[in-house]
Amino acid sequence: MARSRTTHMPKFNSLNKLVEFFETHDMGEYWDDLPDVRFDIDIKKRTHIFTLDEDLVEKVTTIAQAKQIPSISLINEWLREKILEQVKVAA
């Protein structure tokens, strides 16, 4: 049987105090005290998937590891550079 709680969530005058409180308390115990929130989400960024030849993946992975960045970041950086070059040539 669920235990009943007699105290409500305290009021906080700063975000830091709220964070400190929930570092030592279970948020689930105060769920009913939280207001309902509704908001719209407008997602503008999309992810597209492309296939790459295995040898390219291996080389990109090696280079990315040497630079200590994710492979996808390296690929995006290179694509931006190449597209910028092409746009300048076409102009």
C-alpha positions as CSV (number, residue, x, y, z in Angstrom):
1,M,0.0,0.0,0.0
2,A,1.3,3.4,-0.9
3,R,2.3,5.6,2.0
4,S,0.6,8.9,2.3
5,R,2.5,12.1,2.5
6,T,1.5,15.0,4.7
7,T,3.9,17.7,3.4
8,H,3.7,19.5,0.1
9,M,6.7,20.5,-2.0
10,P,8.3,23.6,-0.5
11,K,8.6,26.9,-2.4
12,F,12.1,27.8,-3.7
13,N,13.5,31.2,-4.3
14,S,16.2,29.9,-6.7
15,L,16.8,27.2,-9.2
16,N,19.9,26.1,-7.2
17,K,17.7,25.5,-4.1
18,L,15.3,23.4,-6.1
19,V,18.1,21.3,-7.5
20,E,19.7,20.9,-4.1
21,F,16.3,19.7,-2.7
22,F,15.8,17.1,-5.4
23,E,19.3,15.8,-5.0
24,T,18.1,14.4,-1.7
25,H,14.4,13.8,-2.3
26,D,12.4,11.7,-4.7
27,M,10.6,13.8,-7.3
28,G,8.0,11.1,-7.6
29,E,6.8,11.9,-4.1
30,Y,5.9,15.4,-5.2
31,W,4.5,14.7,-8.7
32,D,1.0,15.7,-7.8
33,D,2.2,19.1,-6.6
34,L,3.6,19.9,-10.0
35,P,1.5,22.0,-12.4
36,D,0.4,20.5,-15.7
37,V,2.3,22.0,-18.6
38,R,1.4,22.1,-22.3
39,F,3.7,23.5,-25.0
40,D,4.2,23.2,-28.7
41,I,7.3,21.9,-30.2
42,D,8.6,23.2,-33.5
43,I,11.4,21.0,-34.6
44,K,13.5,22.6,-37.3
45,K,16.5,20.4,-37.4
46,R,16.2,17.1,-39.2
47,T,18.5,14.2,-39.4
48,H,19.1,12.5,-42.8
49,I,20.8,9.1,-43.2
50,F,23.3,8.5,-46.0
51,T,25.3,5.4,-46.7
52,L,29.0,5.5,-47.0
53,D,31.5,3.0,-48.4
54,E,33.2,1.0,-45.7
55,D,36.7,2.2,-46.5
56,L,35.5,5.8,-46.2
57,V,34.0,5.1,-42.8
58,E,37.2,3.6,-41.6
59,K,39.3,6.5,-42.7
60,V,36.8,9.1,-41.3
61,T,36.7,7.3,-38.0
62,T,40.5,7.2,-37.7
63,I,40.8,10.9,-38.5
64,A,37.9,11.8,-36.1
65,Q,39.5,9.8,-33.3
66,A,42.8,11.5,-33.9
67,K,41.0,14.9,-33.6
68,Q,39.0,13.6,-30.7
69,I,35.7,14.6,-32.2
70,P,32.7,12.4,-33.2
71,S,32.8,11.2,-36.8
72,I,29.5,12.9,-37.6
73,S,31.0,16.2,-36.5
74,L,33.9,15.7,-38.8
75,I,31.7,14.7,-41.8
76,N,29.4,17.8,-41.2
77,E,32.5,20.1,-41.0
78,W,33.9,18.7,-44.3
79,L,30.6,18.9,-46.1
80,R,30.1,22.5,-45.0
81,E,33.6,23.4,-46.3
82,K,33.0,21.6,-49.6
83,I,29.6,23.2,-50.1
84,L,31.0,26.7,-49.3
85,E,33.7,26.1,-51.9
86,Q,31.2,25.1,-54.5
87,V,28.9,28.0,-53.8
88,K,31.9,30.4,-54.2
89,V,32.9,28.8,-57.5
90,A,29.3,29.0,-58.8
91,A,29.0,32.7,-57.9
